[in-house]
Every structure is written in C-alpha cells, then in structure tokens.
C-alpha cells in the first residue's frame, strides 16, 4: 500500500513538472510572438522574407501542436493509471477489512479454546482425584481379601479339626456335635456377610472405573 502511495505521489510530481515546463514554453512562445510582431511591424519592406519566416513558424506551430496533442494523450494515460490505482487501493482496503474480521474470529476461537483447556484441566484434576480414591479403595479391598483368605484358611483348618473330632465322638454326644455345627454355621454366615460386603466394594470400584473410562 505504501508503494502504491509513493508511485501516486511520484506521478503527481511528474505531472506538476510537465505542467510547469508547458507553462514556461507557452510563456516563451508569447514572448517570441511579441518579438515577431515587433519585427513584422518594423520589417514591412521585407515581406517576402517575413512570409518565408511565417511559413517556417507555421510548420513549427504544427510541430508544437502535435507535441501538445501527444502531451494531452500522455495526460489521459496518466489519469487512467491514477484511476486504476484508486481502484486497486479500494480493493486493498476491502482486503484489509476482511483480514481484520478474520483476525477477530480467530481471536474468539483462541479464547474459546483457552476456556476449553481450562475446563479439561479441571476434569483431569477431578479424574486424578477419583483415580487416587479408587486406588485407595482397591488397596483396602485387597487387604480385606487377604484377611478373608486367611480367615477362610483358618476356617478350613477348624472344619478339618472338627471332622476329625466328630469321628472320635460317640453317638450319645449328639448335643455337643449339634452345638459345634451351629457354631460352625454362624462362622460361615459371618464369612458370607463379609464376602457380600467385599463384592459390593468391588462392584463400586468397577462402576467408578467404567465411568472414568467413558
């Protein structure tokens, strides 16, 4: 855009120079015409010579008219060039306006992306907290499972011991056997309750895991 303005200013300067030259030429011509008129007035006796001089001047005038005509054509071309430059400047202004609008849209998009990034960071922090809580729950469940496995091992040992004891007990000790069996049933019920609690914890952990994966 600055280059176009510089060209325009340079063209205007050239036009001014040419106009100044034309004015100087015309002024010189006027002075010459005055001198010629004075010479013609004083040289009436030399009509033949003057006629020849006048004929030569006519030819020079024709040449000058041709030069002036050429200058007019050059001026028209320059005016057309200036008009074309004006149109190009208008197109450039429209392009610049469009670029400004596109930049505004891009800035809005970038602002929206920044907002989304902030929200994503918040979601990631929440997921990290949930994951940390899940890890803690899994460790607790693993500890409970290990404890339950140990308890089950002890229960198996107790059952084996009771079986061996039952084999040695006489038939008339039925009440004692029933009491021992009742005690064993209660222990089994307690272990089943513990297993149900562990199953519920495992189900909760699986549910949280599925939600995080989604």
CNS distance restraints for C-alpha pairs under 8 A (distance, minus, plus):
assign (resid   1 and name CA) (resid   5 and name CA) 6.36 0.50 0.50
assign (resid   1 and name CA) (resid  89 and name CA) 7.27 0.50 0.50
assign (resid   1 and name CA) (resid  92 and name CA) 7.60 0.50 0.50
assign (resid   2 and name CA) (resid   6 and name CA) 6.13 0.50 0.50
assign (resid   3 and name CA) (resid   7 and name CA) 6.18 0.50 0.50
assign (resid   4 and name CA) (resid   8 and name CA) 6.14 0.50 0.50
assign (resid   4 and name CA) (resid  85 and name CA) 7.24 0.50 0.50
assign (resid   4 and name CA) (resid  89 and name CA) 7.93 0.50 0.50
assign (resid   5 and name CA) (resid   9 and name CA) 6.15 0.50 0.50
assign (resid   6 and name CA) (resid  10 and name CA) 6.04 0.50 0.50
assign (resid   7 and name CA) (resid  11 and name CA) 6.07 0.50 0.50
assign (resid   8 and name CA) (resid  12 and name CA) 6.24 0.50 0.50
assign (resid   8 and name CA) (resid  82 and name CA) 7.00 0.50 0.50
assign (resid   8 and name CA) (resid  85 and name CA) 7.72 0.50 0.50
assign (resid   9 and name CA) (resid  13 and name CA) 6.26 0.50 0.50
assign (resid  10 and name CA) (resid  14 and name CA) 6.31 0.50 0.50
assign (resid  11 and name CA) (resid  15 and name CA) 6.25 0.50 0.50
assign (resid  11 and name CA) (resid  78 and name CA) 7.83 0.50 0.50
assign (resid  12 and name CA) (resid  16 and name CA) 6.26 0.50 0.50
assign (resid  13 and name CA) (resid  17 and name CA) 6.21 0.50 0.50
assign (resid  14 and name CA) (resid  18 and name CA) 6.17 0.50 0.50
assign (resid  15 and name CA) (resid  19 and name CA) 6.09 0.50 0.50
assign (resid  15 and name CA) (resid  75 and name CA) 7.92 0.50 0.50
assign (resid  16 and name CA) (resid  20 and name CA) 6.08 0.50 0.50
assign (resid  17 and name CA) (resid  21 and name CA) 6.19 0.50 0.50
assign (resid  18 and name CA) (resid  22 and name CA) 6.14 0.50 0.50
assign (resid  19 and name CA) (resid  23 and name CA) 6.12 0.50 0.50
assign (resid  20 and name CA) (resid  24 and name CA) 6.17 0.50 0.50
assign (resid  21 and name CA) (resid  25 and name CA) 6.10 0.50 0.50
assign (resid  22 and name CA) (resid  26 and name CA) 6.05 0.50 0.50
assign (resid  23 and name CA) (resid  27 and name CA) 5.99 0.50 0.50
assign (resid  24 and name CA) (resid  28 and name CA) 6.07 0.50 0.50
assign (resid  25 and name CA) (resid  29 and name CA) 6.07 0.50 0.50
assign (resid  26 and name CA) (resid  30 and name CA) 6.15 0.50 0.50
assign (resid  27 and name CA) (resid  31 and name CA) 6.34 0.50 0.50
assign (resid  28 and name CA) (resid  32 and name CA) 6.14 0.50 0.50
assign (resid  29 and name CA) (resid  33 and name CA) 6.03 0.50 0.50
assign (resid  30 and name CA) (resid  34 and name CA) 6.26 0.50 0.50
assign (resid  31 and name CA) (resid  35 and name CA) 6.33 0.50 0.50
assign (resid  32 and name CA) (resid  36 and name CA) 6.01 0.50 0.50
assign (resid  33 and name CA) (resid  37 and name CA) 6.02 0.50 0.50
assign (resid  34 and name CA) (resid  38 and name CA) 6.23 0.50 0.50
assign (resid  35 and name CA) (resid  39 and name CA) 6.08 0.50 0.50
assign (resid  36 and name CA) (resid  40 and name CA) 5.96 0.50 0.50
assign (resid  37 and name CA) (resid  41 and name CA) 6.04 0.50 0.50
assign (resid  38 and name CA) (resid  42 and name CA) 6.16 0.50 0.50
assign (resid  39 and name CA) (resid  43 and name CA) 5.76 0.50 0.50
assign (resid  40 and name CA) (resid  44 and name CA) 6.17 0.50 0.50
assign (resid  40 and name CA) (resid  50 and name CA) 6.94 0.50 0.50
assign (resid  43 and name CA) (resid  47 and name CA) 7.09 0.50 0.50
assign (resid  43 and name CA) (resid  50 and name CA) 7.66 0.50 0.50
assign (resid  46 and name CA) (resid  50 and name CA) 6.16 0.50 0.50
assign (resid  47 and name CA) (resid  51 and name CA) 5.90 0.50 0.50
assign (resid  48 and name CA) (resid  52 and name CA) 6.37 0.50 0.50
assign (resid  49 and name CA) (resid  53 and name CA) 6.20 0.50 0.50
assign (resid  50 and name CA) (resid  54 and name CA) 5.88 0.50 0.50
assign (resid  51 and name CA) (resid  55 and name CA) 6.04 0.50 0.50
assign (resid  52 and name CA) (resid  56 and name CA) 6.26 0.50 0.50
assign (resid  53 and name CA) (resid  57 and name CA) 6.15 0.50 0.50
assign (resid  54 and name CA) (resid  58 and name CA) 6.11 0.50 0.50
assign (resid  55 and name CA) (resid  59 and name CA) 6.40 0.50 0.50
assign (resid  56 and name CA) (resid  60 and name CA) 6.27 0.50 0.50
assign (resid  57 and name CA) (resid  61 and name CA) 6.00 0.50 0.50
assign (resid  58 and name CA) (resid  62 and name CA) 6.19 0.50 0.50
assign (resid  59 and name CA) (resid  63 and name CA) 6.32 0.50 0.50
assign (resid  60 and name CA) (resid  64 and name CA) 6.09 0.50 0.50
assign (resid  61 and name CA) (resid  65 and name CA) 5.95 0.50 0.50
assign (resid  62 and name CA) (resid  66 and name CA) 6.14 0.50 0.50
assign (resid  63 and name CA) (resid  67 and name CA) 6.19 0.50 0.50
assign (resid  64 and name CA) (resid  68 and name CA) 6.05 0.50 0.50
assign (resid  65 and name CA) (resid  69 and name CA) 6.01 0.50 0.50
assign (resid  66 and name CA) (resid  70 and name CA) 6.14 0.50 0.50
assign (resid  67 and name CA) (resid  71 and name CA) 6.17 0.50 0.50
assign (resid  68 and name CA) (resid  72 and name CA) 6.16 0.50 0.50
assign (resid  69 and name CA) (resid  73 and name CA) 6.30 0.50 0.50
assign (resid  70 and name CA) (resid  74 and name CA) 6.21 0.50 0.50
assign (resid  71 and name CA) (resid  75 and name CA) 6.11 0.50 0.50
assign (resid  72 and name CA) (resid  76 and name CA) 6.25 0.50 0.50
assign (resid  73 and name CA) (resid  77 and name CA) 6.25 0.50 0.50
assign (resid  74 and name CA) (resid  78 and name CA) 6.12 0.50 0.50
assign (resid  75 and name CA) (resid  79 and name CA) 6.11 0.50 0.50
assign (resid  76 and name CA) (resid  80 and name CA) 6.21 0.50 0.50
assign (resid  77 and name CA) (resid  81 and name CA) 6.18 0.50 0.50
assign (resid  78 and name CA) (resid  82 and name CA) 6.11 0.50 0.50
assign (resid  79 and name CA) (resid  83 and name CA) 6.12 0.50 0.50
assign (resid  80 and name CA) (resid  84 and name CA) 6.13 0.50 0.50
assign (resid  81 and name CA) (resid  85 and name CA) 6.17 0.50 0.50
assign (resid  82 and name CA) (resid  86 and name CA) 6.23 0.50 0.50
assign (resid  83 and name CA) (resid  87 and name CA) 6.36 0.50 0.50
assign (resid  84 and name CA) (resid  88 and name CA) 6.19 0.50 0.50
assign (resid  85 and name CA) (resid  89 and name CA) 6.11 0.50 0.50
assign (resid  86 and name CA) (resid  90 and name CA) 6.29 0.50 0.50
assign (resid  87 and name CA) (resid  91 and name CA) 6.30 0.50 0.50
assign (resid  88 and name CA) (resid  92 and name CA) 6.14 0.50 0.50
assign (resid  89 and name CA) (resid  93 and name CA) 6.13 0.50 0.50
assign (resid  90 and name CA) (resid  94 and name CA) 6.28 0.50 0.50
assign (resid  91 and name CA) (resid  95 and name CA) 6.19 0.50 0.50
assign (resid  92 and name CA) (resid  96 and name CA) 6.09 0.50 0.50
assign (resid  93 and name CA) (resid  97 and name CA) 6.14 0.50 0.50
assign (resid  94 and name CA) (resid  98 and name CA) 6.20 0.50 0.50
assign (resid  95 and name CA) (resid  99 and name CA) 6.18 0.50 0.50
assign (resid  96 and name CA) (resid 100 and name CA) 6.21 0.50 0.50
assign (resid  97 and name CA) (resid 101 and name CA) 6.37 0.50 0.50
assign (resid  98 and name CA) (resid 102 and name CA) 6.23 0.50 0.50
assign (resid  99 and name CA) (resid 103 and name CA) 6.11 0.50 0.50
assign (resid 100 and name CA) (resid 104 and name CA) 6.29 0.50 0.50
assign (resid 101 and name CA) (resid 105 and name CA) 6.36 0.50 0.50
assign (resid 102 and name CA) (resid 106 and name CA) 6.16 0.50 0.50
assign (resid 103 and name CA) (resid 107 and name CA) 6.11 0.50 0.50
assign (resid 104 and name CA) (resid 108 and name CA) 6.28 0.50 0.50
assign (resid 105 and name CA) (resid 109 and name CA) 6.22 0.50 0.50
assign (resid 106 and name CA) (resid 110 and name CA) 6.12 0.50 0.50
assign (resid 107 and name CA) (resid 111 and name CA) 6.14 0.50 0.50
assign (resid 108 and name CA) (resid 112 and name CA) 6.21 0.50 0.50
assign (resid 109 and name CA) (resid 113 and name CA) 6.19 0.50 0.50
assign (resid 110 and name CA) (resid 114 and name CA) 6.19 0.50 0.50
assign (resid 111 and name CA) (resid 115 and name CA) 6.34 0.50 0.50
assign (resid 112 and name CA) (resid 116 and name CA) 6.24 0.50 0.50
assign (resid 113 and name CA) (resid 117 and name CA) 6.08 0.50 0.50
assign (resid 114 and name CA) (resid 118 and name CA) 6.29 0.50 0.50
assign (resid 115 and name CA) (resid 119 and name CA) 6.35 0.50 0.50
assign (resid 116 and name CA) (resid 120 and name CA) 6.07 0.50 0.50
assign (resid 117 and name CA) (resid 121 and name CA) 6.13 0.50 0.50
assign (resid 118 and name CA) (resid 122 and name CA) 6.32 0.50 0.50
assign (resid 119 and name CA) (resid 123 and name CA) 6.23 0.50 0.50
assign (resid 120 and name CA) (resid 124 and name CA) 6.07 0.50 0.50
assign (resid 121 and name CA) (resid 125 and name CA) 6.17 0.50 0.50
assign (resid 122 and name CA) (resid 126 and name CA) 6.27 0.50 0.50
assign (resid 123 and name CA) (resid 127 and name CA) 6.09 0.50 0.50
assign (resid 124 and name CA) (resid 128 and name CA) 6.06 0.50 0.50
assign (resid 125 and name CA) (resid 129 and name CA) 6.23 0.50 0.50
assign (resid 126 and name CA) (resid 130 and name CA) 6.15 0.50 0.50
assign (resid 127 and name CA) (resid 131 and name CA) 5.93 0.50 0.50
assign (resid 127 and name CA) (resid 212 and name CA) 7.02 0.50 0.50
assign (resid 128 and name CA) (resid 132 and name CA) 6.04 0.50 0.50
assign (resid 129 and name CA) (resid 133 and name CA) 6.20 0.50 0.50
assign (resid 130 and name CA) (resid 134 and name CA) 6.10 0.50 0.50
assign (resid 131 and name CA) (resid 135 and name CA) 6.12 0.50 0.50
assign (resid 132 and name CA) (resid 136 and name CA) 6.32 0.50 0.50
assign (resid 133 and name CA) (resid 137 and name CA) 6.19 0.50 0.50
assign (resid 134 and name CA) (resid 138 and name CA) 5.99 0.50 0.50
assign (resid 134 and name CA) (resid 205 and name CA) 6.44 0.50 0.50
assign (resid 134 and name CA) (resid 208 and name CA) 7.60 0.50 0.50
assign (resid 134 and name CA) (resid 209 and name CA) 7.99 0.50 0.50
assign (resid 135 and name CA) (resid 139 and name CA) 6.18 0.50 0.50
assign (resid 136 and name CA) (resid 140 and name CA) 6.28 0.50 0.50
assign (resid 137 and name CA) (resid 141 and name CA) 6.12 0.50 0.50
assign (resid 137 and name CA) (resid 201 and name CA) 7.95 0.50 0.50
assign (resid 137 and name CA) (resid 205 and name CA) 7.29 0.50 0.50
assign (resid 138 and name CA) (resid 142 and name CA) 6.00 0.50 0.50
assign (resid 138 and name CA) (resid 202 and name CA) 7.93 0.50 0.50
assign (resid 138 and name CA) (resid 205 and name CA) 7.32 0.50 0.50
assign (resid 139 and name CA) (resid 143 and name CA) 6.14 0.50 0.50
assign (resid 140 and name CA) (resid 144 and name CA) 6.16 0.50 0.50
assign (resid 141 and name CA) (resid 145 and name CA) 6.02 0.50 0.50
assign (resid 141 and name CA) (resid 198 and name CA) 6.69 0.50 0.50
assign (resid 141 and name CA) (resid 201 and name CA) 7.09 0.50 0.50
assign (resid 141 and name CA) (resid 202 and name CA) 7.30 0.50 0.50
assign (resid 142 and name CA) (resid 146 and name CA) 6.13 0.50 0.50
assign (resid 143 and name CA) (resid 147 and name CA) 6.14 0.50 0.50
assign (resid 144 and name CA) (resid 148 and name CA) 5.96 0.50 0.50
assign (resid 144 and name CA) (resid 198 and name CA) 7.45 0.50 0.50
assign (resid 145 and name CA) (resid 149 and name CA) 6.00 0.50 0.50
assign (resid 145 and name CA) (resid 198 and name CA) 7.57 0.50 0.50
assign (resid 146 and name CA) (resid 150 and name CA) 6.23 0.50 0.50
assign (resid 147 and name CA) (resid 151 and name CA) 6.13 0.50 0.50
assign (resid 148 and name CA) (resid 152 and name CA) 5.95 0.50 0.50
assign (resid 148 and name CA) (resid 191 and name CA) 7.68 0.50 0.50
assign (resid 148 and name CA) (resid 194 and name CA) 7.86 0.50 0.50
assign (resid 148 and name CA) (resid 195 and name CA) 7.95 0.50 0.50
assign (resid 149 and name CA) (resid 153 and name CA) 6.10 0.50 0.50
assign (resid 150 and name CA) (resid 154 and name CA) 6.26 0.50 0.50
assign (resid 151 and name CA) (resid 155 and name CA) 6.04 0.50 0.50
assign (resid 152 and name CA) (resid 156 and name CA) 6.04 0.50 0.50
assign (resid 152 and name CA) (resid 191 and name CA) 7.89 0.50 0.50
assign (resid 153 and name CA) (resid 157 and name CA) 6.23 0.50 0.50
assign (resid 154 and name CA) (resid 158 and name CA) 6.11 0.50 0.50
assign (resid 155 and name CA) (resid 159 and name CA) 6.05 0.50 0.50
assign (resid 156 and name CA) (resid 160 and name CA) 6.07 0.50 0.50
assign (resid 157 and name CA) (resid 161 and name CA) 6.07 0.50 0.50
assign (resid 158 and name CA) (resid 162 and name CA) 6.05 0.50 0.50
assign (resid 159 and name CA) (resid 163 and name CA) 6.05 0.50 0.50
assign (resid 159 and name CA) (resid 184 and name CA) 7.77 0.50 0.50
assign (resid 160 and name CA) (resid 164 and name CA) 6.26 0.50 0.50
assign (resid 161 and name CA) (resid 165 and name CA) 6.11 0.50 0.50
assign (resid 162 and name CA) (resid 166 and name CA) 5.87 0.50 0.50
assign (resid 163 and name CA) (resid 167 and name CA) 6.27 0.50 0.50
assign (resid 164 and name CA) (resid 168 and name CA) 6.75 0.50 0.50
assign (resid 165 and name CA) (resid 169 and name CA) 6.33 0.50 0.50
assign (resid 166 and name CA) (resid 177 and name CA) 7.10 0.50 0.50
assign (resid 169 and name CA) (resid 173 and name CA) 6.59 0.50 0.50
assign (resid 170 and name CA) (resid 174 and name CA) 7.92 0.50 0.50
assign (resid 173 and name CA) (resid 177 and name CA) 6.50 0.50 0.50
assign (resid 174 and name CA) (resid 178 and name CA) 6.16 0.50 0.50
assign (resid 175 and name CA) (resid 179 and name CA) 6.20 0.50 0.50
assign (resid 176 and name CA) (resid 180 and name CA) 6.27 0.50 0.50
assign (resid 177 and name CA) (resid 181 and name CA) 6.11 0.50 0.50
assign (resid 178 and name CA) (resid 182 and name CA) 6.03 0.50 0.50
assign (resid 179 and name CA) (resid 183 and name CA) 6.19 0.50 0.50
assign (resid 180 and name CA) (resid 184 and name CA) 6.20 0.50 0.50
assign (resid 181 and name CA) (resid 185 and name CA) 6.12 0.50 0.50
assign (resid 182 and name CA) (resid 186 and name CA) 6.29 0.50 0.50
assign (resid 183 and name CA) (resid 187 and name CA) 6.38 0.50 0.50
assign (resid 184 and name CA) (resid 188 and name CA) 6.19 0.50 0.50
assign (resid 185 and name CA) (resid 189 and name CA) 6.11 0.50 0.50
assign (resid 186 and name CA) (resid 190 and name CA) 6.21 0.50 0.50
assign (resid 187 and name CA) (resid 191 and name CA) 6.27 0.50 0.50
assign (resid 188 and name CA) (resid 192 and name CA) 6.15 0.50 0.50
assign (resid 189 and name CA) (resid 193 and name CA) 6.26 0.50 0.50
assign (resid 190 and name CA) (resid 194 and name CA) 6.32 0.50 0.50
assign (resid 191 and name CA) (resid 195 and name CA) 6.13 0.50 0.50
assign (resid 192 and name CA) (resid 196 and name CA) 6.20 0.50 0.50
assign (resid 193 and name CA) (resid 197 and name CA) 6.32 0.50 0.50
assign (resid 194 and name CA) (resid 198 and name CA) 6.25 0.50 0.50
assign (resid 195 and name CA) (resid 199 and name CA) 6.07 0.50 0.50
assign (resid 196 and name CA) (resid 200 and name CA) 6.20 0.50 0.50
assign (resid 197 and name CA) (resid 201 and name CA) 6.32 0.50 0.50
assign (resid 198 and name CA) (resid 202 and name CA) 6.14 0.50 0.50
assign (resid 199 and name CA) (resid 203 and name CA) 6.11 0.50 0.50
assign (resid 200 and name CA) (resid 204 and name CA) 6.24 0.50 0.50
assign (resid 201 and name CA) (resid 205 and name CA) 6.25 0.50 0.50
assign (resid 202 and name CA) (resid 206 and name CA) 6.17 0.50 0.50
assign (resid 203 and name CA) (resid 207 and name CA) 6.12 0.50 0.50
assign (resid 204 and name CA) (resid 208 and name CA) 6.27 0.50 0.50
assign (resid 205 and name CA) (resid 209 and name CA) 6.15 0.50 0.50
assign (resid 206 and name CA) (resid 210 and name CA) 6.16 0.50 0.50
assign (resid 207 and name CA) (resid 211 and name CA) 6.24 0.50 0.50
assign (resid 208 and name CA) (resid 212 and name CA) 6.21 0.50 0.50
assign (resid 209 and name CA) (resid 213 and name CA) 6.20 0.50 0.50
assign (resid 210 and name CA) (resid 214 and name CA) 6.28 0.50 0.50
